[in-house]
Amino acid sequence: MSVLPPLTSSLTAGRDLRPAEVDAAAGALAAAEVPGEAKEAFLTALTAKGETPAEIAAFAAAFRSRALNPGVELWAGRALDVVGTGGDHAGGFNISSLVTLVLASGGVVVMKHGNRGITSKCGSADLLAGLGVNLQAPPEQIRRALDQLGFAFFFAPAWHPAFKAIAPTRQALAARGQRTIFNILGPLINPGRPAHTLLGVATAPLVEKMAAALQAVGTEAGLVVHGVLAADRGIDELTTATRNRVRGAGRLRELDAEWGAEDFGLTPAPFAELQGGDLAANLALTTALLAGRGPAGLVDTIVLNAATGLWICGRVASVRAGLDPARELLLGGAVARKIAATREFYLS
């Protein structure tokens, strides 16, 4: 008999799950023989109760242990992931993908974890594949990419075989407009296990939860960010078009603040300047950005995020100190050269 029905009853009664129960539940969710109805009932009850940071961290640990191991421990201790939960329906450009290229151009090792667009027209995997990255790169090629390019992309479906048996349940619930814990778990289950994280969340209440979860999974230094578009609407990015709720973890755990463009000497931008489109539109926008023809607000937002990444990794003393180096990397030709080197690497 599946462990899910009694755990579902516990959740319905409002009881939080213990780590051992979470691990058992993760095993059942990943088992093909467990009926979809039991999985749906469990995930629905967990969402209705509300996931605690401890439960989120326990699920992250459970699914990280079930992920394939890329063997990148040599780089993980100094690496950063720039990642968002998605699900904001804001239509923003792939900011984190460009930030990844800026940071890698500046010598920061980046292990980016992501997927194709689900609630957007173009996800991080879509754009990076369009720029030449092999989404199905085997572990040996991933390691060479980290060594030669300074960054690697972990395409989530290729590294989490346990999710295959969960996909139909997630799709069924999504069709009913219901989110599950899997909508927020992705940023915490990077198979490379980088020590640093810049994590965007789609809703304000997730800021505290995800910061606590990052703390619980042992992140060396992390920052959770949320851009506020309106009272009930936001984006899973740090932007120059929004007031930004930020909360630290690990070495930055004392940070609890609200940031805006003007705090860093940048000009607040209209959100329209951050808008993206489908793959073709975002590739064209990338070309425009690197040629110095991108919207000023988008340029500044990429620069602000890259400067924040430099600061999280201890490469600069403050976010403001990272702005000029990040801007030079983006607009001075380094990112364009990184894209050319990426195409050549994956073709060789």
N, C-alpha and C positions, 0 to 999 in steps of 0.2 A: 504493500500500500504506500502511496506517495506521502511524503511528509507535509505536503502543501496544505491539505484541508485543515489539520489541527492548527497549523501556523496561521492560516487565514482566519480561523476562529479567534485566535489570540489577537490578531490585528484588529478584527472587528470589535473586539472588546476594549480596544484602546491600549493594549500592552505593547511596549517596544520589544523588538527582537534582540536576543543576545547574539554575540559573534558566532557561536557554534550553530545557532539556529539559522543565521544568515547564510553560513557556508552550506548547510544542508539544503536550504531553499535554493541557493545558486545551483547546486548539483541537480536538483529536481527540475529547475527551469531549463537547464541545458540538456536534459535527458529527452531523447526523441520519443520514448515510450510513455511519458507522462502526458495525460490528455490535455489538450489546449484549454478546455473549460476550467480545469484546476489552476492552470497558469494564469488565465484571465482573472479568475476570482481572487487569487493571491495578489497579483499586481494591482488590481482595483482596490482591494482592502488596504494595501500598503500606501497607495496614493491618498486614499480617503483619510487614513490616520495621520498622514504626514510623516515623511522620512526624517529621522533625527540625523544630526551629523555623524553620530556613532554608527548608525545603520548604513549611511551612505559610504562611510569609510570601510565598513566591514564588507559591503558588496563590492567595493573597489578592490579590496584585498582578495576576495574570493575569485573575481574574474581576472585579475592580474595573474593569479596563480594558475589559471586555466589558459592563459594566452601562450602563444608560441614564444620561445625565447630567441631573440635575434643575436644574442651574444655581444652586446655593445657596452659591457661594463667598463671598458677602458675609457669611454667618453662620457658615461652617464653622470659622473660626479661633477662635471663642469657644464653639463648641457642644460638647455632651456627648451620648454615647449611653449609655443604661443598658440592658444587654442580657445575656442568658445563652445558653449553648449548648443548654440543654434536655437532655432525655435522662436526668434523674435519677430519674424515676418516683416522686418523693417526694409528689406531690399537693399542693404548696404553692399558696397564693393568688398572684395576679398582682402580686407586690410591685413589680416594675420599672415597671409601668404607673402605679401610684399614685405612685411616686417621680417619674416623669416629670411628673405633674401638679403635685406639690409644688414641684419645681424650677422649672417653667415659671411657676408662680404667684409664685415668688420672684425672677424676672428672669433665670434661667439659660436660655439657648437650648438646647433639647433636640431632637436628631435621633434618634428611636428607629427602629431597624430590627428587624423581626420577622415572625412568621408566625402562622398559626392553630395551634391545639393539635395536635400530632402524637403525643407521648407523654403528653399531659395532656388533661383534659376541656375546658380553656379556655385558649387561648394569648393572648398579648398582643394579637394582631390581633382575636381574638374579643371581648375585653373592651372595647378601645378603640372597636371598631365599635358595640358595645352602648351606649357612652357618646356616640355621635354622629359619630365620625370616619369619613370616606369613605376606604375602603381603596384605591380606584381614583383617588384625587385626581391630576389632571394636574400637571405641573411648575409651571404658573402658580399653581394653587391651593395647592400646597405652599409656594411662596415667600410667598404672602399669609398662609398660616397661620403661618409663622415670624415674619412681620412683625407680625401682629395678635394671635396667640395665644401666641407664644413657643415653640411646639413643633410638630413635624410627625412623622407616622408614615410610614415607607417600608415598604410591604407587599412583602416580598421577591419573591413571584412576579411582581409588576408591574414590577419594576426589573431583573430578571436574565433576559432572554430566552435567554441561553446555557444556562440550567438546564433548559429545556423538553426538550431531547434527552437529558438525563441522568436525568430523573425515572423512566423505566421501569427503568433499571438500579438506581437507588437503591431503588426499591420491591421489586425482585426480591431484592436483597441483604438488605434489611430483613426481608423475609418469612422469610429464613433466620437471622434474629437477628444479622446482621453489620453493624456500623457501618462508616462510611467517613469520609474526611477531610471530607466535606460535613456531617457531624454536628457539626463544630467550626468550620467556616469562616464561618458566618453572621455572627458578631460582628465579623469582620475585613473584611467587604465591604459595609459601609454605603455606599450610593451618594452620600450627602451628604458623606462623608469628614470627620466631626467631629474636632476636634483632641484631644478628651478622651474617655476611655472608662472606665466602671465595668462590668467584665465578670465574670460569674459562670460557673464551670465545674463540671461534674457530678462530676468525679473529681479526687482530689488530685494525681496525676501530671501533670495538664494545667496546673496552676498555673504551674510553671516554664516549660513549653513555650509557653503562650499569652502569658505576660509577655515572653518573649524574642521571640515573633512580633510583639507590639505594638510592641516596641522597634524591630524590623527594618522595620516598615511606616511608621515615622516618627511615632508617636503623641507628641503634645506632653507629655501627662501621662495616665497610665492606671493602673488598679489591677485586678488579677485576684484574685478571691475565691472561696473554696470553703468551705461549711459542712459540718463533719464531724458526721454523725449516729451513725456507728458505725465500727468498724475498716475495714469494706469497703463503707460506704454513706455517701453525702453528698448535698448539694443545691447547685445552681448559684446560691446566694444568700449574702449576708452577713446573718446573723440573730442574734437575741438568744437563740435556742434551741440554738445550736451553738457549739463552738469554731471559729474561722474562720481558715483559712490565707489570708494576704494577701501579694501580691508586686507591687511597683511597676514601672512602665515610664516612659520619658521622664524628665521632671523628678522623678518619684518612684522612679526606678530603684534607689535605695539601700534602699528599704523592703522588708524581708523579715521577716515577723512572724506571730504568732498573736494574734488578738483575741478577746475575749469580752465579753459584755454588761457585766460588772462593771468592765472597763477604762474604761468611759465613764460609770460611775455609774448604769447601767441594771440592771434586775432580770432575771436569767436566766429564760427562759420555757419551759414545756413545748412541744414541737414541735406538739402538737395545736392550739395557739392560732394556728398559721400555716397550717393546712389550708384549702384552697379546695375548689371543686366545679365544677359545670358553669356555663355562662354565667349562667343565672338565679340560681344560688346566689351567684356572685361579684358580680353586680350588687346583690343584696340586701345582701351583706356590705359593699360599697362604701358604700351608703346608711347602714348602721349605723356604719361607721367615721367618716363625716363628721358624724354626729349624736352622736359621742362614746360610742357603744354597742359599739364593736368590741373584740375581745379585746386585753387590755393588751399581750401579747407581739407581736401583729401590729402594733399601733400603734407600739410601740417599734422594731420591725424596720424599718418604713417610715421612721420618723424617723431611725434610724441610717443607713440607706442614703442618704436625702436629705441628711443632714449630711455624709456622705462625699462625695457629689456636689458640694456647695458647696465643700468643701475641695479636691477635685481641681481644680476650676475657679479656685481662688484667691480665692473670695468670703469665706472665713473662714480664720482663722489655724490652726485645728485642727478635727478632727472634733467634739470635745466642744463647741467654740464654736458649732458649727452646729446642735446639738440643739434648743435652745430656739426659734430662728427656724423650723426645720423643723416642730416640733410646732405652733407657732402657725399656720403656713400650712395644715397638715393639718386642724387642729381648729377654727381660728378663722374659717372661712368662705371663705378664699381659694380652696381647691381646689373647693369647691362652686360658687363663682362661675365658676371656670375651666371646669368641666364645662358649666355653663349657656351660657357664651360659646362653647364648642366646638360645642354643638348648634346654636346660632343661626348660627354661621359657616358650617357645612356645609349648612344649610338655605337659606341666602340665595343 
